[in-house]
Amino acid sequence: MAVVSWMEILLLTGLVVGCYWNSLSCGFVFDDVSAILDNKDLRPATPLRNLFLNDFWGTPMAEERSHKSYRPLTVLTFRLNYLFSELNSASYHLLNVGLHSVVCVLFLRFCRLFLDKTSSLVAALLFAVHPIHTEAVTGVVGRAELLSSIFLLAAFLAYTRSNGADQSIVWTPIAVTVVLVAAATLCKEQGITVIAICCVHEVFVAQGFTLPMLLDTLLQVLRGKDGFPYAVLQTLLKLIVLIISTLLLVIIRVQVIQSQLPVFTRFDNPAAVSPTPARQLTFNYLLPLNAWLLLNPSELCCDWTMGTIPLVESPLDLRNLATLAFYSLLGLLAFHSLRHSQSSAKTVLMALSLIVLPFIPASNLFFPVGFVVAERVLYVPSMGFCVLVAHGFRIVSHKRHLRKISWLMIGVLLATHAVKTFNRNWDWESEYTLFTSALKVCRPLLLILGLTYNKLTKIVLLIRFFLSFLSSIDCLVSPQVNKNNAKLWNNVGHALENQNNYEKALRYFLQATRVQPDDIGAHMNVGRTYKNLNKSKEAEDAYLVAKSLMPQIIPGKKYATRVAPNHLNVYINLANLIRTNDSRLEEADQLYRQAISMRPDFKQAYISRGELLLKMNKPLEARDAYLRALELDSTNADLWYNLAIVNIEMKEPSEALKNFNHALELNPRHKLALFNSALLMQESGEPRFRPEANRRFLTYVQEEPDDANGYFNLGMLAMDANENTAAERWMREAIRLQTGFRSALFNLALLYSQSRRELDALPVLDELLRHHPEHVKGLILKGDILMNHKKDTQGAKVCFQRILRMDPTNVQGKHNLCVVYFEERDLPRAERCLEETLALAPHEEYVRRHLGIVRGKMAAMSVAGQPLSPAPAEGAATPATKEEKKGGGGREEEEGRGATGSAGAGSKKNVRKSSSAESLGGGGNSQSELPDDSQADKQQRTKSKSTKEIKDIEKKRAAALKRLEEIERILSGD
């Protein structure tokens, strides 16, 4: 076996890079969205074991909606990509290009087993540039094909070393082969077919048997004339080992999918649900169609489902001629290669093995698959095709009069294929470019090639060269629009929808409903788009049409077996639409219950119904709905989160915290659970919870670095812990992220005031009042600072008068204005003001006491003959709005600062709101005197406090009493 030189490796790698370098600018499109963007298994926070429990798309294998595609090694490479570059699509495409280069080198090594050096290089070059590979290489999900092919080729190359020099069995290569086959299967299911290729190689190449020889040996054994030859026994032993290994892998695979086949709809594969003979005729016609794509890759389409290929419903359909020609040609090639023992026949046999055997799982002949035609599954079969072309090239080029033309044709073939591949990559740049290109494919031509192998080989190859040459200009001559595939119209609509171009998207969705009037998904798309355009009536009508297309309940027949799980979302979408009208909540609930009755394991229906029941103020029923959903999926972190929200509504904070913790055990970086559990801990007032609450808020801001609420709550926690520097830093960050953040601005000002930095608080209060001019507590605090520290009675008066203009009954503002009058020595006006304040709050003893002091002062001044007109006074009392931070309100918390949580795609949000204590002083009334004993007690939280906190409060209480004495001494004229 000739080795592969470094020059050949560089040539192949350079050619691959030249053809595919522009794929690095492509994004995540089509199936990449589900496999990469929406797949939680890629995230580092997801346990690694989930890769071996879920399918390729991140769906648990046990769920019916799972596609049962078990490819954990492929997903592992996606996860490694995410680890290094997260969702930078260029790194994913770069790795795909590198893997394709590796496959090309291994394929060249494979070809060296059966072809000479030149023709094997031709085969590898053709494989490297073939346009059919763009879906496998440029589409990120095509990595499953690339990885599986690497292990497939490596397994075969390892197996070829299992024959010793003396025809003995070397078991180590066989063991390596089995391991590599298992790896290939864990990358993609078709990897297991290499076992069959190894069996063909063992019998017909390694042992040199032909079909007549095998039949003759079998007849002799059956007649008892002779026993099995030693070589045959050795071959049987190796085949038995391979077959047993295959059976074990198949058994394990069946166990993984829990003996269930995936559920596909007639929209995915119309022929699969068609009656006889349309099903058989169509599936057999797909074989020559796939062969035509290899031969003439001009009509490439990312999605061949639905009406792209009309059903072959009659034996008189002319397309059956293509099926007949295909089977005739395939049969002739197989018959010739099995009858003869020369190397040429063996080369053709191995090429046919590579074409046929890996394609069987995707052929629809033995079990239906979720597609009609998929170009990516031709990645391995194209290897056999390239071997056939290179083998034909070798035969033709050895004819002297055809040598030059054969080299010319192969050069043109490689050049046109390379150009086609390069241009095809641009189609994968975005979903819009991909799906619009798919709408413009030509209808496949009839493949009628009834040619024999022996005499007409040269003509076949020349025709292939000629057709491949024409492949680059074929569709330019007679382009047609693929109007029969509703899925493509839907996908173009989705691409436009992702760009928020709803008007244009709607046109494509409506076209999909015209192409396929019974497509439930298309009508659902129309409804969703109308909803995005705020056309609720039209959206409801579209959803009702989709609902009317659902299969009707048939007595005695299980409904769940006749409907795609995603189609049941029409009930969810319709209910979510109409429940925005509070008068139709019961109607929405009826739709949820109808979906549940049709499919009792429909988890999303329980989730959405739970949200609705919360809105209907039925927390007990909501809890039951979530508990039922948890019975179906106890590993869903969103469900535990939603259950915690219900517990909060039911005033069960301890249960809520337990369920938040359940959610975080399943997903340690669940953003909503992190935020709201930390908020719950913070609101409990328990000092022991503060470190964990702080840790969760820190984790939250790592996940959501642009959410000001996270930083605000970190600041509140720091204020609770008297960590003023940290509190200031967090509040500043919250204000930077959210200009005019009311609560952050006020609490920062309050923090400065409590830290004896009142002058620093003034610009913060000015910013607060610029954005929120009616913020009462901000006005009170500003008035306090102006009076107490800047001696600006006029500025303070403006603040308090503004409060009274907004709310003439505000006792706090009214009383503080009375103090301003006293500061101005306008005792009659202060008296009238206090009388009015007492009328507003007749039970407030301090107002009555202050009124008495003012009247006493006025009487004393009258006796002394002093004027009662306004006069400035030094050292007078000022409003004491500066609160202890630990007081029952003293700070403002953002109302509704909680986040929203979703428990699954398509569901509404649960809203977690914090209690918003906006008081500035006990009960929200900071008075113009410092509080006496009872008032100070009123300001303190009734919750438990540490010894240090109690001592601090006592100190502040003593200071308050002292200041109260000073105020009353001044008022009394002492």
NORGI-V946528 format. One record per backbone hydrogen bond with DSSP energy under -0.5 kcal/mol. NH is the residue of the N-H (numbers start at 1). CO is the residue of the C=O. If there is no record, write none. Layout:
nh:NH co:CO
nh:NH co:CO
This chain:
nh:5 co:3
nh:9 co:5
nh:10 co:6
nh:11 co:7
nh:12 co:8
nh:13 co:9
nh:14 co:10
nh:15 co:11
nh:16 co:12
nh:17 co:13
nh:18 co:14
nh:19 co:15
nh:20 co:16
nh:21 co:17
nh:23 co:20
nh:24 co:21
nh:25 co:22
nh:26 co:23
nh:27 co:429
nh:29 co:27
nh:32 co:29
nh:33 co:30
nh:34 co:30
nh:35 co:31
nh:36 co:32
nh:37 co:32
nh:38 co:33
nh:40 co:38
nh:42 co:39
nh:43 co:40
nh:46 co:43
nh:50 co:47
nh:51 co:48
nh:52 co:49
nh:53 co:50
nh:54 co:50
nh:55 co:59
nh:56 co:69
nh:58 co:55
nh:61 co:53
nh:63 co:60
nh:66 co:63
nh:70 co:68
nh:71 co:69
nh:73 co:186
nh:74 co:186
nh:75 co:71
nh:76 co:72
nh:77 co:73
nh:78 co:74
nh:79 co:75
nh:80 co:76
nh:81 co:77
nh:82 co:78
nh:83 co:79
nh:84 co:80
nh:85 co:81
nh:86 co:82
nh:88 co:85
nh:89 co:87
nh:91 co:88
nh:92 co:88
nh:93 co:89
nh:94 co:90
nh:95 co:91
nh:96 co:92
nh:97 co:93
nh:98 co:94
nh:99 co:95
nh:100 co:96
nh:101 co:97
nh:102 co:98
nh:103 co:99
nh:104 co:100
nh:105 co:101
nh:106 co:102
nh:107 co:103
nh:108 co:104
nh:109 co:105
nh:110 co:106
nh:111 co:107
nh:112 co:108
nh:113 co:110
nh:114 co:111
nh:115 co:111
nh:120 co:116
nh:121 co:117
nh:122 co:118
nh:123 co:119
nh:124 co:120
nh:125 co:121
nh:126 co:122
nh:127 co:123
nh:128 co:124
nh:129 co:125
nh:130 co:126
nh:133 co:130
nh:134 co:131
nh:137 co:133
nh:138 co:134
nh:139 co:134
nh:139 co:135
nh:140 co:138
nh:142 co:139
nh:143 co:140
nh:144 co:141
nh:145 co:142
nh:146 co:142
nh:147 co:143
nh:148 co:144
nh:149 co:145
nh:150 co:146
nh:151 co:147
nh:152 co:148
nh:153 co:149
nh:154 co:150
nh:155 co:151
nh:156 co:152
nh:157 co:153
nh:158 co:154
nh:159 co:155
nh:160 co:156
nh:161 co:158
nh:162 co:159
nh:164 co:162
nh:164 co:168
nh:167 co:164
nh:170 co:162
nh:171 co:169
nh:174 co:170
nh:175 co:171
nh:176 co:172
nh:177 co:173
nh:178 co:174
nh:179 co:175
nh:180 co:176
nh:181 co:177
nh:182 co:178
nh:183 co:179
nh:184 co:180
nh:185 co:181
nh:186 co:182
nh:187 co:183
nh:187 co:184
nh:188 co:184
nh:191 co:188
nh:192 co:189
nh:193 co:190
nh:194 co:191
nh:195 co:192
nh:196 co:193
nh:197 co:193
nh:198 co:194
nh:199 co:195
nh:200 co:196
nh:201 co:197
nh:202 co:198
nh:203 co:199
nh:204 co:200
nh:205 co:200
nh:205 co:201
nh:206 co:201
nh:207 co:202
nh:209 co:203
nh:211 co:338
nh:214 co:210
nh:215 co:211
nh:216 co:212
nh:217 co:213
nh:218 co:214
nh:219 co:215
nh:220 co:216
nh:221 co:217
nh:222 co:218
nh:223 co:219
nh:224 co:220
nh:224 co:221
nh:225 co:220
nh:226 co:220
nh:233 co:229
nh:234 co:230
nh:235 co:231
nh:236 co:232
nh:237 co:233
nh:238 co:234
nh:239 co:235
nh:240 co:236
nh:241 co:237
nh:242 co:238
nh:243 co:239
nh:244 co:240
nh:245 co:241
nh:246 co:242
nh:247 co:243
nh:248 co:244
nh:249 co:245
nh:250 co:246
nh:251 co:247
nh:252 co:248
nh:253 co:249
nh:254 co:250
nh:255 co:251
nh:256 co:252
nh:257 co:253
nh:258 co:255
nh:259 co:254
nh:260 co:257
nh:263 co:64
nh:264 co:262
nh:268 co:265
nh:269 co:265
nh:272 co:269
nh:273 co:269
nh:273 co:270
nh:274 co:271
nh:278 co:275
nh:279 co:275
nh:281 co:277
nh:282 co:278
nh:283 co:279
nh:284 co:280
nh:285 co:281
nh:286 co:282
nh:287 co:283
nh:287 co:284
nh:288 co:284
nh:289 co:285
nh:290 co:286
nh:291 co:287
nh:292 co:288
nh:293 co:289
nh:294 co:290
nh:295 co:291
nh:296 co:292
nh:298 co:296
nh:299 co:296
nh:300 co:298
nh:304 co:373
nh:306 co:267
nh:307 co:484
nh:308 co:305
nh:310 co:308
nh:313 co:311
nh:317 co:314
nh:320 co:317
nh:321 co:318
nh:322 co:318
nh:322 co:319
nh:323 co:319
nh:324 co:320
nh:325 co:321
nh:326 co:322
nh:327 co:323
nh:328 co:324
nh:329 co:325
nh:330 co:326
nh:331 co:327
nh:332 co:328
nh:333 co:329
nh:334 co:330
nh:335 co:331
nh:336 co:332
nh:337 co:333
nh:338 co:334
nh:339 co:335
nh:340 co:336
nh:346 co:342
nh:347 co:343
nh:348 co:344
nh:349 co:345
nh:350 co:346
nh:351 co:347
nh:352 co:348
nh:353 co:349
nh:354 co:350
nh:355 co:351
nh:356 co:352
nh:357 co:353
nh:358 co:353
nh:359 co:356
nh:360 co:356
nh:360 co:357
nh:362 co:359
nh:363 co:360
nh:377 co:374
nh:378 co:375
nh:379 co:376
nh:381 co:377
nh:382 co:378
nh:383 co:380
nh:384 co:380
nh:385 co:381
nh:386 co:382
nh:387 co:383
nh:388 co:384
nh:389 co:385
nh:390 co:386
nh:391 co:387
nh:392 co:388
nh:393 co:389
nh:394 co:390
nh:395 co:391
nh:396 co:392
nh:397 co:393
nh:398 co:394
nh:399 co:396
nh:400 co:398
nh:402 co:399
nh:403 co:399
nh:403 co:400
nh:406 co:402
nh:407 co:403
nh:408 co:404
nh:409 co:405
nh:410 co:406
nh:411 co:407
nh:412 co:408
nh:413 co:409
nh:414 co:410
nh:415 co:411
nh:416 co:412
nh:417 co:413
nh:418 co:414
nh:419 co:415
nh:420 co:416
nh:421 co:417
nh:422 co:418
nh:423 co:419
nh:424 co:420
nh:425 co:421
nh:426 co:422
nh:426 co:423
nh:427 co:423
nh:427 co:424
nh:428 co:424
nh:428 co:425
nh:429 co:426
nh:434 co:430
nh:435 co:431
nh:436 co:432
nh:437 co:433
nh:438 co:434
nh:439 co:435
nh:440 co:437
nh:441 co:438
nh:448 co:446
nh:449 co:447
nh:451 co:449
nh:457 co:454
nh:460 co:456
nh:461 co:457
nh:462 co:458
nh:463 co:459
nh:464 co:460
nh:465 co:461
nh:466 co:462
nh:467 co:463
nh:468 co:464
nh:469 co:465
nh:470 co:466
nh:471 co:467
nh:472 co:469
nh:473 co:470
nh:474 co:470
nh:477 co:473
nh:477 co:474
nh:478 co:474
nh:482 co:439
nh:483 co:481
nh:485 co:482
nh:486 co:484
nh:488 co:485
nh:489 co:485
nh:490 co:486
nh:491 co:487
nh:492 co:488
nh:493 co:489
nh:494 co:490
nh:495 co:491
nh:496 co:492
nh:497 co:493
nh:498 co:494
nh:499 co:495
nh:499 co:496
nh:500 co:497
nh:501 co:496
nh:502 co:500
nh:505 co:501
nh:506 co:502
nh:507 co:503
nh:508 co:504
nh:509 co:505
nh:510 co:506
nh:511 co:507
nh:512 co:508
nh:513 co:509
nh:514 co:510
nh:515 co:511
nh:516 co:512
nh:519 co:516
nh:520 co:518
nh:523 co:519
nh:524 co:520
nh:525 co:521
nh:526 co:522
nh:527 co:523
nh:528 co:524
nh:529 co:525
nh:530 co:526
nh:531 co:527
nh:532 co:528
nh:533 co:529
nh:534 co:531
nh:535 co:530
nh:536 co:534
nh:539 co:535
nh:540 co:536
nh:541 co:537
nh:542 co:538
nh:543 co:539
nh:544 co:540
nh:545 co:541
nh:546 co:542
nh:547 co:543
nh:548 co:544
nh:549 co:545
nh:549 co:546
nh:550 co:547
nh:555 co:553
nh:557 co:554
nh:561 co:558
nh:562 co:559
nh:563 co:560
nh:567 co:564
nh:568 co:564
nh:568 co:565
nh:569 co:566
nh:570 co:567
nh:571 co:568
nh:572 co:568
nh:573 co:569
nh:574 co:570
nh:575 co:571
nh:576 co:572
nh:577 co:573
nh:578 co:574
nh:579 co:575
nh:580 co:577
nh:581 co:578
nh:582 co:580
nh:584 co:581
nh:585 co:582
nh:588 co:584
nh:589 co:585
nh:590 co:586
nh:591 co:587
nh:592 co:588
nh:593 co:589
nh:594 co:590
nh:595 co:591
nh:596 co:592
nh:597 co:593
nh:598 co:594
nh:599 co:595
nh:602 co:599
nh:603 co:601
nh:605 co:602
nh:606 co:602
nh:607 co:603
nh:608 co:604
nh:609 co:605
nh:610 co:606
nh:611 co:607
nh:612 co:608
nh:613 co:609
nh:614 co:610
nh:615 co:611
nh:616 co:612
nh:617 co:614
nh:618 co:613
nh:622 co:618
nh:623 co:619
nh:624 co:620
nh:625 co:621
nh:626 co:622
nh:627 co:623
nh:628 co:624
nh:629 co:625
nh:630 co:626
nh:631 co:627
nh:632 co:628
nh:633 co:629
nh:636 co:633
nh:637 co:635
nh:640 co:636
nh:641 co:637
nh:642 co:638
nh:643 co:639
nh:644 co:640
nh:645 co:641
nh:646 co:642
nh:647 co:643
nh:648 co:644
nh:649 co:645
nh:650 co:646
nh:651 co:648
nh:652 co:647
nh:656 co:652
nh:657 co:653
nh:658 co:654
nh:659 co:655
nh:660 co:656
nh:661 co:657
nh:662 co:658
nh:663 co:659
nh:664 co:660
nh:665 co:661
nh:666 co:662
nh:667 co:663
nh:670 co:667
nh:671 co:669
nh:674 co:670
nh:675 co:671
nh:676 co:672
nh:677 co:673
nh:678 co:674
nh:679 co:675
nh:680 co:676
nh:681 co:677
nh:682 co:678
nh:683 co:679
nh:684 co:680
nh:685 co:681
nh:685 co:682
nh:686 co:681
nh:687 co:685
nh:689 co:686
nh:690 co:686
nh:690 co:687
nh:693 co:689
nh:694 co:690
nh:695 co:691
nh:696 co:692
nh:697 co:693
nh:698 co:694
nh:699 co:695
nh:700 co:696
nh:701 co:697
nh:702 co:698
nh:703 co:699
nh:704 co:700
nh:707 co:704
nh:708 co:706
nh:710 co:707
nh:711 co:707
nh:712 co:708
nh:713 co:709
nh:714 co:710
nh:715 co:711
nh:716 co:712
nh:717 co:713
nh:718 co:714
nh:719 co:715
nh:720 co:716
nh:721 co:717
nh:722 co:719
nh:723 co:718
nh:724 co:722
nh:727 co:723
nh:728 co:724
nh:729 co:725
nh:730 co:726
nh:731 co:727
nh:732 co:728
nh:733 co:729
nh:734 co:730
nh:735 co:731
nh:736 co:732
nh:737 co:733
nh:738 co:734
nh:741 co:738
nh:742 co:740
nh:745 co:741
nh:746 co:742
nh:747 co:743
nh:748 co:744
nh:749 co:745
nh:750 co:746
nh:751 co:747
nh:752 co:748
nh:753 co:749
nh:754 co:750
nh:755 co:751
nh:756 co:753
nh:757 co:752
nh:760 co:757
nh:761 co:757
nh:762 co:758
nh:763 co:759
nh:764 co:760
nh:765 co:761
nh:766 co:762
nh:767 co:763
nh:768 co:764
nh:769 co:765
nh:770 co:766
nh:771 co:767
nh:772 co:768
nh:775 co:772
nh:776 co:774
nh:779 co:775
nh:780 co:776
nh:781 co:777
nh:782 co:778
nh:783 co:779
nh:784 co:780
nh:785 co:781
nh:786 co:782
nh:787 co:783
nh:788 co:784
nh:789 co:785
nh:790 co:785
nh:792 co:786
nh:793 co:791
nh:796 co:792
nh:797 co:793
nh:798 co:794
nh:799 co:795
nh:800 co:796
nh:801 co:797
nh:802 co:798
nh:803 co:799
nh:804 co:800
nh:805 co:801
nh:806 co:802
nh:807 co:803
nh:810 co:807
nh:811 co:809
nh:814 co:810
nh:815 co:811
nh:816 co:812
nh:817 co:813
nh:818 co:814
nh:819 co:815
nh:820 co:816
nh:821 co:817
nh:822 co:818
nh:823 co:819
nh:824 co:820
nh:825 co:822
nh:826 co:821
nh:827 co:825
nh:827 co:868
nh:828 co:868
nh:830 co:826
nh:831 co:827
nh:832 co:828
nh:833 co:829
nh:834 co:830
nh:835 co:831
nh:836 co:832
nh:837 co:833
nh:838 co:834
nh:839 co:835
nh:840 co:836
nh:841 co:837
nh:844 co:841
nh:845 co:843
nh:847 co:844
nh:848 co:844
nh:849 co:845
nh:850 co:846
nh:851 co:847
nh:852 co:848
nh:853 co:849
nh:854 co:850
nh:855 co:851
nh:856 co:852
nh:857 co:853
nh:858 co:854
nh:859 co:855
nh:860 co:856
nh:861 co:857
nh:862 co:858
nh:863 co:859
nh:864 co:860
nh:865 co:862
nh:866 co:861
nh:871 co:824
nh:873 co:823
nh:876 co:873
nh:880 co:927
nh:881 co:879
nh:883 co:881
nh:887 co:884
nh:888 co:939
nh:891 co:889
nh:896 co:914
nh:897 co:894
nh:901 co:910
nh:903 co:908
nh:907 co:904
nh:910 co:901
nh:912 co:899
nh:912 co:910
nh:913 co:911
nh:917 co:915
nh:918 co:916
nh:924 co:921
nh:925 co:922
nh:926 co:924
nh:927 co:925
nh:936 co:932
nh:937 co:933
nh:938 co:934
nh:939 co:935
nh:940 co:936
nh:940 co:937
nh:941 co:886
nh:950 co:946
nh:951 co:947
nh:952 co:948
nh:953 co:949
nh:954 co:950
nh:955 co:951
nh:956 co:952
nh:957 co:953
nh:958 co:954
nh:959 co:955
nh:960 co:956
nh:961 co:957
nh:962 co:958
nh:963 co:959
nh:964 co:960
nh:965 co:961
nh:966 co:962
nh:967 co:963
nh:968 co:964
nh:969 co:965
nh:970 co:966
nh:971 co:967
nh:972 co:968
nh:973 co:970
nh:974 co:969
